[in-house]
Amino acid sequence: TLRDHSKSLVSVTTVRERDPIDEVVKQIINSPSHRALVLDDQGHLRGIISPKDILRILVGEEARSGSLLNEFAILQD
């Protein structure tokens, strides 16, 4: 049953598309899974972001900065 496995379930970290990238990085670092669900302003799931995604943003687009919404669009290109 789910109750038997509840101790092994990890809490899910969520961030918003408009969150500053530095705040997203902090949350991912502190997350047990080192990943975060990305939600839009209505709370709908837009994707999952991982440390690898963050590295792509920082290395590939170092001249850009701002919200996760801008950076997340880069990953979808």
All heavy atoms as a GROMACS GRO file, in nm:
protein
  603
    1THR      N    1   0.083  -0.119   0.000
    1THR     CA    2   0.000   0.000   0.000
    1THR      C    3   0.088   0.125   0.000
    1THR      O    4   0.206   0.120   0.033
    1THR     CB    5  -0.092   0.003   0.124
    1THR    OG1    6  -0.013   0.020   0.239
    1THR    CG2    7  -0.177  -0.122   0.133
    2LEU      N    8   0.026   0.235  -0.034
    2LEU     CA    9   0.097   0.362  -0.034
    2LEU      C   10   0.148   0.398   0.105
    2LEU      O   11   0.258   0.452   0.121
    2LEU     CB   12   0.007   0.472  -0.088
    2LEU     CG   13   0.068   0.610  -0.104
    2LEU    CD1   14   0.188   0.604  -0.198
    2LEU    CD2   15  -0.035   0.709  -0.156
    3ARG      N   16   0.071   0.366   0.205
    3ARG     CA   17   0.111   0.395   0.343
    3ARG      C   18   0.243   0.325   0.377
    3ARG      O   19   0.328   0.380   0.444
    3ARG     CB   20   0.002   0.352   0.439
    3ARG     CG   21   0.034   0.387   0.584
    3ARG     CD   22  -0.081   0.359   0.675
    3ARG     NE   23  -0.191   0.445   0.634
    3ARG     CZ   24  -0.317   0.425   0.666
    3ARG    NH1   25  -0.352   0.323   0.741
    3ARG    NH2   26  -0.412   0.506   0.625
    4ASP      N   27   0.262   0.205   0.328
    4ASP     CA   28   0.384   0.130   0.354
    4ASP      C   29   0.505   0.196   0.288
    4ASP      O   30   0.617   0.184   0.337
    4ASP     CB   31   0.372  -0.013   0.302
    4ASP     CG   32   0.263  -0.091   0.374
    4ASP    OD1   33   0.234  -0.058   0.492
    4ASP    OD2   34   0.206  -0.183   0.312
    5HIS      N   35   0.484   0.265   0.177
    5HIS     CA   36   0.594   0.325   0.103
    5HIS      C   37   0.610   0.474   0.129
    5HIS      O   38   0.700   0.537   0.074
    5HIS     CB   39   0.574   0.303  -0.047
    5HIS     CG   40   0.576   0.159  -0.085
    5HIS    ND1   41   0.693   0.085  -0.087
    5HIS    CD2   42   0.476   0.074  -0.118
    5HIS    CE1   43   0.663  -0.039  -0.122
    5HIS    NE2   44   0.533  -0.049  -0.140
    6SER      N   45   0.526   0.531   0.213
    6SER     CA   46   0.528   0.675   0.234
    6SER      C   47   0.660   0.726   0.290
    6SER      O   48   0.700   0.838   0.264
    6SER     CB   49   0.412   0.718   0.325
    6SER     OG   50   0.429   0.662   0.454
    7LYS      N   51   0.731   0.645   0.366
    7LYS     CA   52   0.860   0.687   0.421
    7LYS      C   53   0.966   0.703   0.313
    7LYS      O   54   1.059   0.780   0.328
    7LYS     CB   55   0.908   0.588   0.527
    7LYS     CG   56   0.822   0.589   0.651
    7LYS     CD   57   0.871   0.488   0.752
    7LYS     CE   58   0.775   0.485   0.871
    7LYS     NZ   59   0.814   0.383   0.967
    8SER      N   60   0.950   0.630   0.203
    8SER     CA   61   1.048   0.639   0.096
    8SER      C   62   1.016   0.749  -0.005
    8SER      O   63   1.098   0.779  -0.090
    8SER     CB   64   1.061   0.505   0.024
    8SER     OG   65   0.938   0.472  -0.038
    9LEU      N   66   0.897   0.808   0.004
    9LEU     CA   67   0.860   0.916  -0.088
    9LEU      C   68   0.932   1.045  -0.049
    9LEU      O   69   0.943   1.079   0.068
    9LEU     CB   70   0.709   0.938  -0.087
    9LEU     CG   71   0.625   0.822  -0.136
    9LEU    CD1   72   0.476   0.855  -0.120
    9LEU    CD2   73   0.656   0.790  -0.280
   10VAL      N   74   0.982   1.115  -0.149
   10VAL     CA   75   1.053   1.240  -0.128
   10VAL      C   76   0.958   1.356  -0.155
   10VAL      O   77   0.879   1.350  -0.249
   10VAL     CB   78   1.175   1.248  -0.224
   10VAL    CG1   79   1.247   1.379  -0.209
   10VAL    CG2   80   1.268   1.131  -0.200
   11SER      N   81   0.966   1.460  -0.073
   11SER     CA   82   0.882   1.575  -0.099
   11SER      C   83   0.924   1.642  -0.230
   11SER      O   84   1.041   1.638  -0.268
   11SER     CB   85   0.890   1.674   0.017
   11SER     OG   86   1.021   1.725   0.027
   12VAL      N   87   0.829   1.700  -0.297
   12VAL     CA   88   0.853   1.759  -0.428
   12VAL      C   89   0.876   1.909  -0.412
   12VAL      O   90   0.799   1.978  -0.346
   12VAL     CB   91   0.732   1.734  -0.521
   12VAL    CG1   92   0.751   1.802  -0.654
   12VAL    CG2   93   0.709   1.586  -0.538
   13THR      N   94   0.982   1.958  -0.475
   13THR     CA   95   1.011   2.101  -0.476
   13THR      C   96   0.945   2.162  -0.598
   13THR      O   97   0.952   2.107  -0.707
   13THR     CB   98   1.164   2.123  -0.483
   13THR    OG1   99   1.223   2.064  -0.367
   13THR    CG2  100   1.198   2.270  -0.488
   14THR      N  101   0.878   2.275  -0.578
   14THR     CA  102   0.816   2.345  -0.690
   14THR      C  103   0.870   2.487  -0.699
   14THR      O  104   0.903   2.548  -0.597
   14THR     CB  105   0.663   2.350  -0.677
   14THR    OG1  106   0.628   2.419  -0.557
   14THR    CG2  107   0.603   2.211  -0.675
   15VAL      N  108   0.882   2.536  -0.821
   15VAL     CA  109   0.920   2.674  -0.848
   15VAL      C  110   0.824   2.729  -0.952
   15VAL      O  111   0.756   2.654  -1.020
   15VAL     CB  112   1.066   2.684  -0.899
   15VAL    CG1  113   1.164   2.637  -0.792
   15VAL    CG2  114   1.088   2.606  -1.027
   16ARG      N  115   0.820   2.860  -0.960
   16ARG     CA  116   0.736   2.926  -1.061
   16ARG      C  117   0.822   2.971  -1.178
   16ARG      O  118   0.941   2.996  -1.163
   16ARG     CB  119   0.666   3.049  -1.000
   16ARG     CG  120   0.570   3.015  -0.887
   16ARG     CD  121   0.448   2.948  -0.940
   16ARG     NE  122   0.357   2.915  -0.833
   16ARG     CZ  123   0.230   2.889  -0.852
   16ARG    NH1  124   0.179   2.892  -0.974
   16ARG    NH2  125   0.153   2.858  -0.752
   17GLU      N  126   0.760   2.980  -1.294
   17GLU     CA  127   0.832   3.021  -1.414
   17GLU      C  128   0.901   3.156  -1.398
   17GLU      O  129   1.006   3.179  -1.454
   17GLU     CB  130   0.735   3.033  -1.533
   17GLU     CG  131   0.688   2.903  -1.588
   17GLU     CD  132   0.592   2.923  -1.702
   17GLU    OE1  133   0.497   3.003  -1.687
   17GLU    OE2  134   0.613   2.860  -1.806
   18ARG      N  135   0.843   3.243  -1.321
   18ARG     CA  136   0.896   3.379  -1.307
   18ARG      C  137   0.995   3.394  -1.191
   18ARG      O  138   1.045   3.503  -1.166
   18ARG     CB  139   0.782   3.478  -1.291
   18ARG     CG  140   0.690   3.479  -1.412
   18ARG     CD  141   0.590   3.592  -1.408
   18ARG     NE  142   0.495   3.581  -1.515
   18ARG     CZ  143   0.516   3.618  -1.641
   18ARG    NH1  144   0.632   3.666  -1.675
   18ARG    NH2  145   0.421   3.605  -1.732
   19ASP      N  146   1.026   3.286  -1.124
   19ASP     CA  147   1.123   3.291  -1.015
   19ASP      C  148   1.262   3.324  -1.069
   19ASP      O  149   1.301   3.273  -1.174
   19ASP     CB  150   1.129   3.158  -0.940
   19ASP     CG  151   1.006   3.131  -0.856
   19ASP    OD1  152   0.924   3.223  -0.839
   19ASP    OD2  153   0.992   3.017  -0.810
   20PRO      N  154   1.337   3.408  -0.997
   20PRO     CA  155   1.475   3.436  -1.039
   20PRO      C  156   1.558   3.308  -1.037
   20PRO      O  157   1.541   3.223  -0.951
   20PRO     CB  158   1.526   3.534  -0.933
   20PRO     CG  159   1.404   3.587  -0.866
   20PRO     CD  160   1.298   3.481  -0.878
   21ILE      N  161   1.644   3.296  -1.134
   21ILE     CA  162   1.722   3.173  -1.151
   21ILE      C  163   1.807   3.141  -1.028
   21ILE      O  164   1.822   3.025  -0.991
   21ILE     CB  165   1.806   3.177  -1.281
   21ILE    CG1  166   1.854   3.038  -1.320
   21ILE    CG2  167   1.921   3.274  -1.269
   21ILE    CD1  168   1.749   2.948  -1.369
   22ASP      N  169   1.858   3.245  -0.960
   22ASP     CA  170   1.939   3.217  -0.841
   22ASP      C  171   1.856   3.156  -0.729
   22ASP      O  172   1.904   3.069  -0.655
   22ASP     CB  173   2.013   3.343  -0.793
   22ASP     CG  174   1.920   3.458  -0.758
   22ASP    OD1  175   1.814   3.472  -0.822
   22ASP    OD2  176   1.957   3.537  -0.669
   23GLU      N  177   1.729   3.193  -0.718
   23GLU     CA  178   1.642   3.132  -0.618
   23GLU      C  179   1.609   2.987  -0.655
   23GLU      O  180   1.601   2.901  -0.570
   23GLU     CB  181   1.512   3.213  -0.603
   23GLU     CG  182   1.533   3.348  -0.538
   23GLU     CD  183   1.589   3.336  -0.397
   23GLU    OE1  184   1.546   3.247  -0.322
   23GLU    OE2  185   1.677   3.417  -0.364
   24VAL      N  186   1.592   2.963  -0.784
   24VAL     CA  187   1.565   2.826  -0.831
   24VAL      C  188   1.684   2.736  -0.799
   24VAL      O  189   1.667   2.624  -0.751
   24VAL     CB  190   1.534   2.825  -0.982
   24VAL    CG1  191   1.521   2.683  -1.033
   24VAL    CG2  192   1.406   2.905  -1.010
   25VAL      N  193   1.804   2.786  -0.824
   25VAL     CA  194   1.925   2.708  -0.794
   25VAL      C  195   1.930   2.674  -0.646
   25VAL      O  196   1.957   2.560  -0.609
   25VAL     CB  197   2.052   2.784  -0.838
   25VAL    CG1  198   2.177   2.716  -0.786
   25VAL    CG2  199   2.056   2.797  -0.990
   26LYS      N  200   1.903   2.771  -0.560
   26LYS     CA  201   1.904   2.746  -0.415
   26LYS      C  202   1.804   2.637  -0.377
   26LYS      O  203   1.835   2.550  -0.296
   26LYS     CB  204   1.872   2.875  -0.338
   26LYS     CG  205   1.984   2.976  -0.340
   26LYS     CD  206   1.941   3.102  -0.268
   26LYS     CE  207   2.040   3.214  -0.290
   26LYS     NZ  208   1.993   3.341  -0.234
   27GLN      N  209   1.686   2.644  -0.435
   27GLN     CA  210   1.584   2.545  -0.402
   27GLN      C  211   1.622   2.406  -0.451
   27GLN      O  212   1.598   2.306  -0.382
   27GLN     CB  213   1.449   2.587  -0.459
   27GLN     CG  214   1.392   2.706  -0.384
   27GLN     CD  215   1.247   2.730  -0.419
   27GLN    OE1  216   1.170   2.636  -0.436
   27GLN    NE2  217   1.209   2.856  -0.429
   28ILE      N  218   1.681   2.398  -0.570
   28ILE     CA  219   1.723   2.269  -0.623
   28ILE      C  220   1.835   2.209  -0.538
   28ILE      O  221   1.837   2.089  -0.511
   28ILE     CB  222   1.764   2.281  -0.771
   28ILE    CG1  223   1.638   2.302  -0.856
   28ILE    CG2  224   1.840   2.158  -0.818
   28ILE    CD1  225   1.666   2.326  -1.002
   29ILE      N  226   1.929   2.293  -0.496
   29ILE     CA  227   2.039   2.247  -0.412
   29ILE      C  228   1.986   2.188  -0.282
   29ILE      O  229   2.033   2.086  -0.234
   29ILE     CB  230   2.139   2.360  -0.385
   29ILE    CG1  231   2.219   2.391  -0.512
   29ILE    CG2  232   2.234   2.325  -0.270
   29ILE    CD1  233   2.302   2.517  -0.503
   30ASN      N  234   1.885   2.253  -0.226
   30ASN     CA  235   1.829   2.208  -0.098
   30ASN      C  236   1.724   2.098  -0.112
   30ASN      O  237   1.678   2.044  -0.012
   30ASN     CB  238   1.770   2.328  -0.024
   30ASN     CG  239   1.878   2.424   0.020
   30ASN    OD1  240   1.987   2.384   0.059
   30ASN    ND2  241   1.849   2.552   0.010
   31SER      N  242   1.688   2.065  -0.233
   31SER     CA  243   1.587   1.963  -0.258
   31SER      C  244   1.646   1.824  -0.244
   31SER      O  245   1.754   1.797  -0.297
   31SER     CB  246   1.530   1.980  -0.399
   31SER     OG  247   1.452   1.870  -0.434
   32PRO      N  248   1.578   1.732  -0.177
   32PRO     CA  249   1.628   1.595  -0.167
   32PRO      C  250   1.646   1.527  -0.303
   32PRO      O  251   1.736   1.447  -0.322
   32PRO     CB  252   1.522   1.522  -0.084
   32PRO     CG  253   1.442   1.627  -0.018
   32PRO     CD  254   1.453   1.750  -0.104
   33SER      N  255   1.563   1.564  -0.399
   33SER     CA  256   1.572   1.500  -0.530
   33SER      C  257   1.662   1.578  -0.627
   33SER      O  258   1.693   1.530  -0.735
   33SER     CB  259   1.433   1.490  -0.593
   33SER     OG  260   1.383   1.618  -0.623
   34HIS      N  261   1.700   1.700  -0.588
   34HIS     CA  262   1.780   1.790  -0.673
   34HIS      C  263   1.711   1.818  -0.805
   34HIS      O  264   1.776   1.836  -0.908
   34HIS     CB  265   1.922   1.735  -0.694
   34HIS     CG  266   1.996   1.722  -0.566
   34HIS    ND1  267   2.030   1.830  -0.488
   34HIS    CD2  268   2.040   1.614  -0.500
   34HIS    CE1  269   2.093   1.789  -0.381
   34HIS    NE2  270   2.099   1.656  -0.385
   35ARG      N  271   1.580   1.827  -0.800
   35ARG     CA  272   1.499   1.863  -0.916
   35ARG      C  273   1.380   1.946  -0.865
   35ARG      O  274   1.347   1.941  -0.747
   35ARG     CB  275   1.447   1.740  -0.988
   35ARG     CG  276   1.560   1.671  -1.061
   35ARG     CD  277   1.521   1.546  -1.129
   35ARG     NE  278   1.626   1.483  -1.205
   35ARG     CZ  279   1.750   1.456  -1.168
   35ARG    NH1  280   1.792   1.491  -1.049
   35ARG    NH2  281   1.835   1.395  -1.246
   36ALA      N  282   1.320   2.019  -0.957
   36ALA     CA  283   1.203   2.098  -0.919
   36ALA      C  284   1.100   2.094  -1.030
   36ALA      O  285   1.134   2.094  -1.148
   36ALA     CB  286   1.243   2.242  -0.891
   37LEU      N  287   0.973   2.088  -0.990
   37LEU     CA  288   0.864   2.101  -1.085
   37LEU      C  289   0.846   2.250  -1.113
   37LEU      O  290   0.842   2.330  -1.021
   37LEU     CB  291   0.735   2.044  -1.027
   37LEU     CG  292   0.736   1.896  -0.988
   37LEU    CD1  293   0.600   1.856  -0.932
   37LEU    CD2  294   0.773   1.810  -1.105
   38VAL      N  295   0.835   2.285  -1.240
   38VAL     CA  296   0.816   2.425  -1.280
   38VAL      C  297   0.668   2.446  -1.308
   38VAL      O  298   0.609   2.376  -1.392
   38VAL     CB  299   0.899   2.459  -1.406
   38VAL    CG1  300   0.879   2.605  -1.444
   38VAL    CG2  301   1.046   2.429  -1.382
   39LEU      N  302   0.608   2.542  -1.236
   39LEU     CA  303   0.466   2.572  -1.248
   39LEU      C  304   0.446   2.709  -1.311
   39LEU      O  305   0.526   2.801  -1.287
   39LEU     CB  306   0.399   2.569  -1.111
   39LEU     CG  307   0.420   2.443  -1.026
   39LEU    CD1  308   0.354   2.460  -0.891
   39LEU    CD2  309   0.368   2.320  -1.098
   40ASP      N  310   0.338   2.724  -1.388
   40ASP     CA  311   0.306   2.856  -1.442
   40ASP      C  312   0.227   2.935  -1.336
   40ASP      O  313   0.207   2.887  -1.224
   40ASP     CB  314   0.233   2.846  -1.576
   40ASP     CG  315   0.096   2.781  -1.567
   40ASP    OD1  316   0.040   2.766  -1.456
   40ASP    OD2  317   0.044   2.742  -1.674
   41ASP      N  318   0.180   3.054  -1.374
   41ASP     CA  319   0.110   3.140  -1.278
   41ASP      C  320  -0.022   3.081  -1.231
   41ASP      O  321  -0.073   3.118  -1.126
   41ASP     CB  322   0.086   3.278  -1.339
   41ASP     CG  323   0.215   3.356  -1.357
   41ASP    OD1  324   0.313   3.329  -1.283
   41ASP    OD2  325   0.219   3.445  -1.445
   42GLN      N  326  -0.078   2.988  -1.308
   42GLN     CA  327  -0.203   2.924  -1.268
   42GLN      C  328  -0.179   2.795  -1.190
   42GLN      O  329  -0.273   2.726  -1.152
   42GLN     CB  330  -0.290   2.893  -1.391
   42GLN     CG  331  -0.349   3.016  -1.457
   42GLN     CD  332  -0.246   3.092  -1.540
   42GLN    OE1  333  -0.166   3.031  -1.609
   42GLN    NE2  334  -0.251   3.224  -1.533
   43GLY      N  335  -0.052   2.759  -1.170
   43GLY     CA  336  -0.020   2.638  -1.096
   43GLY      C  337  -0.014   2.512  -1.181
   43GLY      O  338  -0.007   2.402  -1.128
   44HIS      N  339  -0.018   2.529  -1.314
   44HIS     CA  340  -0.010   2.414  -1.404
   44HIS      C  341   0.136   2.376  -1.426
   44HIS      O  342   0.223   2.464  -1.437
   44HIS     CB  343  -0.075   2.446  -1.539
   44HIS     CG  344  -0.220   2.479  -1.528
   44HIS    ND1  345  -0.272   2.602  -1.564
   44HIS    CD2  346  -0.323   2.406  -1.483
   44HIS    CE1  347  -0.400   2.602  -1.543
   44HIS    NE2  348  -0.435   2.484  -1.493
   45LEU      N  349   0.160   2.249  -1.437
   45LEU     CA  350   0.294   2.198  -1.459
   45LEU      C  351   0.344   2.238  -1.597
   45LEU      O  352   0.278   2.214  -1.697
   45LEU     CB  353   0.296   2.045  -1.445
   45LEU     CG  354   0.430   1.977  -1.466
   45LEU    CD1  355   0.528   2.018  -1.357
   45LEU    CD2  356   0.414   1.827  -1.469
   46ARG      N  357   0.463   2.300  -1.601
   46ARG     CA  358   0.526   2.338  -1.728
   46ARG      C  359   0.646   2.249  -1.760
   46ARG      O  360   0.687   2.240  -1.874
   46ARG     CB  361   0.571   2.484  -1.724
   46ARG     CG  362   0.459   2.582  -1.712
   46ARG     CD  363   0.396   2.609  -1.843
   46ARG     NE  364   0.502   2.672  -1.924
   46ARG     CZ  365   0.499   2.686  -2.052
   46ARG    NH1  366   0.397   2.642  -2.119
   46ARG    NH2  367   0.597   2.742  -2.118
   47GLY      N  368   0.704   2.187  -1.657
   47GLY     CA  369   0.818   2.101  -1.680
   47GLY      C  370   0.890   2.068  -1.552
   47GLY      O  371   0.845   2.100  -1.442
   48ILE      N  372   1.003   2.003  -1.568
   48ILE     CA  373   1.089   1.967  -1.456
   48ILE      C  374   1.227   2.022  -1.487
   48ILE      O  375   1.275   2.009  -1.600
   48ILE     CB  376   1.096   1.814  -1.439
   48ILE    CG1  377   0.956   1.758  -1.412
   48ILE    CG2  378   1.193   1.776  -1.327
   48ILE    CD1  379   0.949   1.606  -1.416
   49ILE      N  380   1.291   2.082  -1.389
   49ILE     CA  381   1.424   2.138  -1.409
   49ILE      C  382   1.523   2.067  -1.316
   49ILE      O  383   1.490   2.036  -1.202
   49ILE     CB  384   1.426   2.291  -1.391
   49ILE    CG1  385   1.556   2.349  -1.444
   49ILE    CG2  386   1.397   2.330  -1.249
   49ILE    CD1  387   1.550   2.496  -1.470
   50SER      N  388   1.640   2.038  -1.370
   50SER     CA  389   1.743   1.964  -1.297
   50SER      C  390   1.872   2.044  -1.296
   50SER      O  391   1.884   2.145  -1.367
   50SER     CB  392   1.766   1.829  -1.365
   50SER     OG  393   1.830   1.849  -1.490
   51PRO      N  394   1.971   1.999  -1.219
   51PRO     CA  395   2.101   2.069  -1.221
   51PRO      C  396   2.162   2.074  -1.362
   51PRO      O  397   2.223   2.174  -1.398
   51PRO     CB  398   2.187   1.985  -1.127
   51PRO     CG  399   2.089   1.923  -1.032
   51PRO     CD  400   1.967   1.895  -1.116
   52LYS      N  401   2.141   1.972  -1.441
   52LYS     CA  402   2.193   1.971  -1.578
   52LYS      C  403   2.130   2.084  -1.660
   52LYS      O  404   2.199   2.151  -1.739
   52LYS     CB  405   2.167   1.836  -1.643
   52LYS     CG  406   2.226   1.822  -1.781
   52LYS     CD  407   2.202   1.682  -1.834
   52LYS     CE  408   2.260   1.667  -1.974
   52LYS     NZ  409   2.240   1.531  -2.025
   53ASP      N  410   2.002   2.107  -1.640
   53ASP     CA  411   1.934   2.216  -1.709
   53ASP      C  412   1.991   2.351  -1.667
   53ASP      O  413   2.011   2.440  -1.750
   53ASP     CB  414   1.784   2.213  -1.681
   53ASP     CG  415   1.717   2.087  -1.730
   53ASP    OD1  416   1.755   2.038  -1.839
   53ASP    OD2  417   1.628   2.036  -1.660
   54ILE      N  418   2.018   2.365  -1.538
   54ILE     CA  419   2.076   2.490  -1.487
   54ILE      C  420   2.213   2.514  -1.550
   54ILE      O  421   2.245   2.625  -1.592
   54ILE     CB  422   2.088   2.486  -1.333
   54ILE    CG1  423   1.950   2.472  -1.268
   54ILE    CG2  424   2.161   2.609  -1.281
   54ILE    CD1  425   1.859   2.589  -1.283
   55LEU      N  426   2.292   2.408  -1.559
   55LEU     CA  427   2.425   2.422  -1.622
   55LEU      C  428   2.412   2.465  -1.768
   55LEU      O  429   2.490   2.549  -1.815
   55LEU     CB  430   2.503   2.291  -1.612
   55LEU     CG  431   2.560   2.261  -1.474
   55LEU    CD1  432   2.622   2.122  -1.472
   55LEU    CD2  433   2.663   2.365  -1.435
   56ARG      N  434   2.316   2.409  -1.839
   56ARG     CA  435   2.295   2.450  -1.978
   56ARG      C  436   2.263   2.599  -1.987
   56ARG      O  437   2.310   2.669  -2.076
   56ARG     CB  438   2.180   2.372  -2.040
   56ARG     CG  439   2.215   2.232  -2.077
   56ARG     CD  440   2.099   2.171  -2.152
   56ARG     NE  441   2.113   2.028  -2.152
   56ARG     CZ  442   2.013   1.943  -2.162
   56ARG    NH1  443   1.889   1.987  -2.172
   56ARG    NH2  444   2.034   1.814  -2.162
   57ILE      N  445   2.181   2.646  -1.895
   57ILE     CA  446   2.145   2.788  -1.892
   57ILE      C  447   2.268   2.874  -1.864
   57ILE      O  448   2.294   2.970  -1.935
   57ILE     CB  449   2.036   2.814  -1.786
   57ILE    CG1  450   1.904   2.749  -1.829
   57ILE    CG2  451   2.017   2.964  -1.763
   57ILE    CD1  452   1.801   2.742  -1.718
   58LEU      N  453   2.344   2.836  -1.762
   58LEU     CA  454   2.459   2.917  -1.722
   58LEU      C  455   2.571   2.914  -1.824
   58LEU      O  456   2.632   3.017  -1.852
   58LEU     CB  457   2.510   2.870  -1.586
   58LEU     CG  458   2.412   2.888  -1.470
   58LEU    CD1  459   2.470   2.827  -1.344
   58LEU    CD2  460   2.377   3.034  -1.451
   59VAL      N  461   2.598   2.800  -1.883
   59VAL     CA  462   2.708   2.787  -1.977
   59VAL      C  463   2.668   2.837  -2.116
   59VAL      O  464   2.742   2.911  -2.180
   59VAL     CB  465   2.757   2.641  -1.985
   59VAL    CG1  466   2.858   2.622  -2.095
   59VAL    CG2  467   2.816   2.600  -1.850
   60GLY      N  468   2.551   2.799  -2.160
   60GLY     CA  469   2.509   2.831  -2.295
   60GLY      C  470   2.454   2.970  -2.314
   60GLY      O  471   2.458   3.026  -2.422
   61GLU      N  472   2.405   3.028  -2.209
   61GLU     CA  473   2.341   3.159  -2.219
   61GLU      C  474   2.388   3.250  -2.107
   61GLU      O  475   2.308   3.319  -2.045
   61GLU     CB  476   2.188   3.142  -2.212
   61GLU     CG  477   2.130   3.059  -2.323
   61GLU     CD  478   2.140   3.130  -2.458
   61GLU    OE1  479   2.138   3.255  -2.461
   61GLU    OE2  480   2.151   3.060  -2.559
   62GLU      N  481   2.516   3.257  -2.083
   62GLU     CA  482   2.567   3.332  -1.968
   62GLU      C  483   2.538   3.481  -1.977
   62GLU      O  484   2.533   3.549  -1.875
   62GLU     CB  485   2.716   3.308  -1.950
   62GLU     CG  486   2.801   3.353  -2.066
   62GLU     CD  487   2.944   3.308  -2.054
   62GLU    OE1  488   2.968   3.201  -1.998
   62GLU    OE2  489   3.030   3.382  -2.100
   63ALA      N  490   2.517   3.533  -2.096
   63ALA     CA  491   2.490   3.676  -2.111
   63ALA      C  492   2.348   3.710  -2.069
   63ALA      O  493   2.319   3.825  -2.040
   63ALA     CB  494   2.513   3.719  -2.254
   64ARG      N  495   2.259   3.611  -2.066
   64ARG     CA  496   2.120   3.636  -2.029
   64ARG      C  497   2.102   3.615  -1.879
   64ARG      O  498   2.163   3.528  -1.820
   64ARG     CB  499   2.028   3.541  -2.103
   64ARG     CG  500   2.028   3.564  -2.251
   64ARG     CD  501   1.943   3.461  -2.313
   64ARG     NE  502   1.823   3.528  -2.362
   64ARG     CZ  503   1.737   3.467  -2.442
   64ARG    NH1  504   1.752   3.344  -2.476
   64ARG    NH2  505   1.632   3.532  -2.486
   65SER      N  506   2.015   3.691  -1.821
   65SER     CA  507   1.980   3.668  -1.682
   65SER      C  508   1.834   3.708  -1.664
   65SER      O  509   1.776   3.775  -1.749
   65SER     CB  510   2.069   3.749  -1.588
   65SER     OG  511   2.051   3.887  -1.611
   66GLY      N  512   1.777   3.669  -1.555
   66GLY     CA  513   1.638   3.705  -1.530
   66GLY      C  514   1.561   3.592  -1.470
   66GLY      O  515   1.614   3.514  -1.390
   67SER      N  516   1.438   3.580  -1.511
   67SER     CA  517   1.349   3.482  -1.451
   67SER      C  518   1.366   3.345  -1.514
   67SER      O  519   1.424   3.330  -1.621
   67SER     CB  520   1.203   3.528  -1.469
   67SER     OG  521   1.165   3.515  -1.604
   68LEU      N  522   1.315   3.248  -1.446
   68LEU     CA  523   1.316   3.112  -1.497
   68LEU      C  524   1.233   3.102  -1.624
   68LEU      O  525   1.265   3.024  -1.712
   68LEU     CB  526   1.262   3.016  -1.390
   68LEU     CG  527   1.264   2.869  -1.422
   68LEU    CD1  528   1.407   2.823  -1.451
   68LEU    CD2  529   1.206   2.790  -1.308
   69LEU      N  530   1.130   3.184  -1.636
   69LEU     CA  531   1.046   3.183  -1.756
   69LEU      C  532   1.131   3.210  -1.879
   69LEU      O  533   1.121   3.139  -1.979
   69LEU     CB  534   0.935   3.287  -1.743
   69LEU     CG  535   0.841   3.304  -1.863
   69LEU    CD1  536   0.770   3.173  -1.894
   69LEU    CD2  537   0.742   3.414  -1.837
   70ASN      N  538   1.217   3.311  -1.875
   70ASN     CA  539   1.305   3.341  -1.989
   70ASN      C  540   1.403   3.228  -2.013
   70ASN      O  541   1.427   3.189  -2.127
   70ASN     CB  542   1.383   3.470  -1.963
   70ASN     CG  543   1.293   3.590  -1.955
   70ASN    OD1  544   1.182   3.589  -2.006
   70ASN    ND2  545   1.338   3.694  -1.890
   71GLU      N  546   1.462   3.176  -1.908
   71GLU     CA  547   1.561   3.071  -1.921
   71GLU      C  548   1.497   2.939  -1.963
   71GLU      O  549   1.554   2.864  -2.040
   71GLU     CB  550   1.636   3.052  -1.789
   71GLU     CG  551   1.700   3.179  -1.735
   71GLU     CD  552   1.796   3.248  -1.830
   71GLU    OE1  553   1.839   3.187  -1.929
   71GLU    OE2  554   1.827   3.364  -1.807
   72PHE      N  555   1.378   2.911  -1.914
   72PHE     CA  556   1.308   2.788  -1.948
   72PHE      C  557   1.276   2.784  -2.096
   72PHE      O  558   1.281   2.680  -2.158
   72PHE     CB  559   1.182   2.774  -1.863
   72PHE     CG  560   1.119   2.638  -1.868
   72PHE    CD1  561   1.187   2.526  -1.822
   72PHE    CD2  562   0.992   2.623  -1.919
   72PHE    CE1  563   1.128   2.401  -1.826
   72PHE    CE2  564   0.933   2.498  -1.924
   72PHE     CZ  565   1.001   2.387  -1.878
   73ALA      N  566   1.246   2.900  -2.155
   73ALA     CA  567   1.217   2.907  -2.297
   73ALA      C  568   1.339   2.863  -2.378
   73ALA      O  569   1.325   2.803  -2.484
   73ALA     CB  570   1.176   3.050  -2.336
   74ILE      N  571   1.458   2.890  -2.330
   74ILE     CA  572   1.581   2.850  -2.397
   74ILE      C  573   1.588   2.698  -2.407
   74ILE      O  574   1.624   2.643  -2.510
   74ILE     CB  575   1.706   2.902  -2.320
   74ILE    CG1  576   1.709   3.052  -2.324
   74ILE    CG2  577   1.835   2.842  -2.376
   74ILE    CD1  578   1.808   3.112  -2.225
   75LEU      N  579   1.549   2.629  -2.302
   75LEU     CA  580   1.555   2.484  -2.300
   75LEU      C  581   1.456   2.421  -2.396
   75LEU      O  582   1.474   2.308  -2.439
   75LEU     CB  583   1.529   2.431  -2.158
   75LEU     CG  584   1.629   2.476  -2.052
   75LEU    CD1  585   1.584   2.426  -1.916
   75LEU    CD2  586   1.768   2.426  -2.085
   76GLN      N  587   1.350   2.493  -2.428
   76GLN     CA  588   1.248   2.438  -2.517
   76GLN      C  589   1.280   2.462  -2.664
   76GLN      O  590   1.218   2.405  -2.751
   76GLN     CB  591   1.112   2.497  -2.483
   76GLN     CG  592   1.066   2.455  -2.346
   76GLN     CD  593   0.933   2.516  -2.310
   76GLN    OE1  594   0.884   2.608  -2.373
   76GLN    NE2  595   0.872   2.464  -2.205
   77ASP      N  596   1.378   2.546  -2.694
   77ASP     CA  597   1.416   2.576  -2.833
   77ASP      C  598   1.479   2.456  -2.901
   77ASP      O  599   1.531   2.370  -2.846
   77ASP     CB  600   1.514   2.692  -2.840
   77ASP     CG  601   1.444   2.824  -2.806
   77ASP    OD1  602   1.320   2.829  -2.812
   77ASP    OD2  603   1.517   2.921  -2.776
   0.00000   0.00000   0.00000
